[in-house]
Amino acid sequence: MSYFIELLINGALTGLMYSMVALGIVLIYKSSGVLNFAQGAMVMIGGYAVWLLAETGLPITLAIMLALLVMFAFGLLAERVLLRTMVGQPIIMIVMLTLGLDIFLRALGPGLLGTEPKHLDIGIGMAPLILGDVLTNRTYAVGGVIALVLIALALLFFRTRLGTKLRAVSDDHVSSWSVGISVERAVAISWGLAGLCAVAAGTMWGAVQGVDWSLTALLFPAVAVVILGGVDSILGALVAGLAVGILGSVIPGYVDSLVGGSTRDVVTSVVILLTILIRPYGMFGREDIERI
Amino acid sequence: MFYRLSGVYHTRYSATRQLWPIPADRWQIGAVAVLALAAPLYMSDLYLSSYLLPWLIFSAATLALTLLMGLAGQLHFGFGAVMAIGAYTSIHLARAGVPFELALLAAGLMAALIGCLFGAAALRVKGLYLVMATLAMQFLVDWVIVNVNAISGGAVATLQTPQVSYLFVPVASLTARYYLALLWAAIVTLLVLNIKRTSFGRALVAVRDKDFAAAVIGVNIFKYKLLAFFTSSFLGGVTGSILAFCFYQAVTPSQFNFDVTIQLVAMALVGGLGSVIGGFLGAGFVLLAPIVLLNLIARMTDAGWLNVSTTLMAHIPLMLYGAMIIGFLLFEPLGLAKIYDNARKYFLVWPFRHTQS
């Protein structure tokens, strides 16, 4: 039983860390209807940015602050250079564009900085956290808390003036233009915010497993989270993150020894497939009505 | 110019409905066919086996994919898995002693069956969700292949292809393998070209442009979407087994993983979705451009003009590949086929700038 609870808690914490990656995808989808396949690579770049800044001798908090700025700018730049010209193109073009960006960044980071994992020390310590008879990783716990804070902030943000504009843009680009909202700026801001999420996720995941190209593989669970929760739902990212994390920890915990490993990806794939079969718009997503 | 359209007057409908109505095109096809047939005579083994052979096979795969994505508009991000199913089916059948011709057919049918299964599952959704569903399919098939020992023999195992013969010619020498790949590429090309001008092809295009609208005018969209998945997966399965038998001469799971899928989609996009000539151009470009550019950069570093570290050098092909995808989507979304078409149209009406029609 305690094994089960340990899997449950660790899964939930991992799931919250997935939500952090997924939040970036949701933010972008909510404003522009683009599913950002490069979010995994952006997480990696965020991790590299924190590591590079910390290497120069800056205290880690300052390094993270600066990295936030850098990645916000990166998000703005990505929107301006890549996405703006793609408005109105078929979905496959935009999917491939973000995949191309993902491939490019995945090669650029390790190519410039070396392939070995970069150790990121954010001052949490490696001592395990013991709650009763449950053993868990301190970094996961902190990451989970940060994910919760980020999601709360995102929910609050959409209540502000700027957030309202972003919601309007997510509803309809043309009518947003007609009431004087700058769609381009709104989309750019959402990419910047996704950059901020990427730094948070990159720092926490980097602290857990070191910063290298394997961080881009977070894209797959994050996509499952986003699909399960609904691509345009922040609350969905939280709930589905927990669900994917728990399923991806409990099921492999019992099944891996039977079939010889790596069932986590299978669980993730099955989650995606079942969601799309049963309820394509996810748990909290909005169902689109299509007209001819 | 030899290409001129002026002076070509079709007086029968059958003449305008030919595959290549303009004589210059027919000359071109003839020249390409002769060059391709004679390739083993004038090409060194290295070029034949490591450039031309994969180019042909990947062109066939791209054509199969472009039939689904470009003509029928069904996005598919699991084509590597489809090819893997074909490759593994044929290799197990061939090992069991089934004639290679039948094994190829079975490979296609098996891939089509499983591809249809996933296609049917994904038919409720389209666009982005279809991408996700097929992506999940890719990972599921990958996992099954890696983890079921009866299929792959283990995650890192390599299955050598057995000695087979196709139409009584043993598929062993480079020349034989090349001609088999050429034959298959030619079959797929002719098939896709002809599908484009049948009612089947037109129904697919209607489904692509707007499936509800197609349903309103009486196209059974469920049937045609499923048929598109079936045809494309069949071709993909056979191509997968041709790839295994003619090019790699062995099968490992990593030959058909997600990266290969992305590569195939990139080929279809870079070439131009739905275009046959684009399939060939795109496959060639995606396969060869990184190699050529890498050689160029290597030359420049050797000459001392650039200073590139070895880790960066190792990552440059991937970077170029990503940058290439981005560049094409930004600057020529219709792909190489459009560039070719522009040049061709220019020459067609040559002394003039436009035609009247």
Boltz contact constraints between the chains, C-beta under 6 A:
constraints:
  - contact:
      token1: [A, 35]
      token2: [B, 128]
      max_distance: 6.0
  - contact:
      token1: [A, 85]
      token2: [B, 330]
      max_distance: 6.0
  - contact:
      token1: [A, 91]
      token2: [B, 127]
      max_distance: 6.0
  - contact:
      token1: [A, 91]
      token2: [B, 128]
      max_distance: 6.0
  - contact:
      token1: [A, 92]
      token2: [B, 75]
      max_distance: 6.0
  - contact:
      token1: [A, 93]
      token2: [B, 329]
      max_distance: 6.0
  - contact:
      token1: [A, 93]
      token2: [B, 333]
      max_distance: 6.0
  - contact:
      token1: [A, 95]
      token2: [B, 131]
      max_distance: 6.0
  - contact:
      token1: [A, 96]
      token2: [B, 269]
      max_distance: 6.0
  - contact:
      token1: [A, 97]
      token2: [B, 329]
      max_distance: 6.0
  - contact:
      token1: [A, 100]
      token2: [B, 322]
      max_distance: 6.0
  - contact:
      token1: [A, 100]
      token2: [B, 325]
      max_distance: 6.0
  - contact:
      token1: [A, 100]
      token2: [B, 326]
      max_distance: 6.0
  - contact:
      token1: [A, 103]
      token2: [B, 322]
      max_distance: 6.0
  - contact:
      token1: [A, 104]
      token2: [B, 319]
      max_distance: 6.0
  - contact:
      token1: [A, 104]
      token2: [B, 322]
      max_distance: 6.0
  - contact:
      token1: [A, 104]
      token2: [B, 323]
      max_distance: 6.0
  - contact:
      token1: [A, 107]
      token2: [B, 315]
      max_distance: 6.0
  - contact:
      token1: [A, 107]
      token2: [B, 318]
      max_distance: 6.0
  - contact:
      token1: [A, 107]
      token2: [B, 319]
      max_distance: 6.0
  - contact:
      token1: [A, 108]
      token2: [B, 319]
      max_distance: 6.0
  - contact:
      token1: [A, 111]
      token2: [B, 312]
      max_distance: 6.0
  - contact:
      token1: [A, 111]
      token2: [B, 315]
      max_distance: 6.0
  - contact:
      token1: [A, 114]
      token2: [B, 311]
      max_distance: 6.0
  - contact:
      token1: [A, 227]
      token2: [B, 132]
      max_distance: 6.0
  - contact:
      token1: [A, 260]
      token2: [B, 147]
      max_distance: 6.0
  - contact:
      token1: [A, 265]
      token2: [B, 139]
      max_distance: 6.0
  - contact:
      token1: [A, 266]
      token2: [B, 143]
      max_distance: 6.0
  - contact:
      token1: [A, 269]
      token2: [B, 136]
      max_distance: 6.0
  - contact:
      token1: [A, 269]
      token2: [B, 139]
      max_distance: 6.0
  - contact:
      token1: [A, 269]
      token2: [B, 140]
      max_distance: 6.0
  - contact:
      token1: [A, 272]
      token2: [B, 132]
      max_distance: 6.0
  - contact:
      token1: [A, 272]
      token2: [B, 136]
      max_distance: 6.0
  - contact:
      token1: [A, 273]
      token2: [B, 136]
      max_distance: 6.0
  - contact:
      token1: [A, 276]
      token2: [B, 125]
      max_distance: 6.0
  - contact:
      token1: [A, 276]
      token2: [B, 129]
      max_distance: 6.0
  - contact:
      token1: [A, 276]
      token2: [B, 133]
      max_distance: 6.0
  - contact:
      token1: [A, 277]
      token2: [B, 121]
      max_distance: 6.0
  - contact:
      token1: [A, 280]
      token2: [B, 125]
      max_distance: 6.0
  - contact:
      token1: [A, 280]
      token2: [B, 129]
      max_distance: 6.0
  - contact:
      token1: [A, 292]
      token2: [B, 212]
      max_distance: 6.0
  - contact:
      token1: [A, 292]
      token2: [B, 213]
      max_distance: 6.0
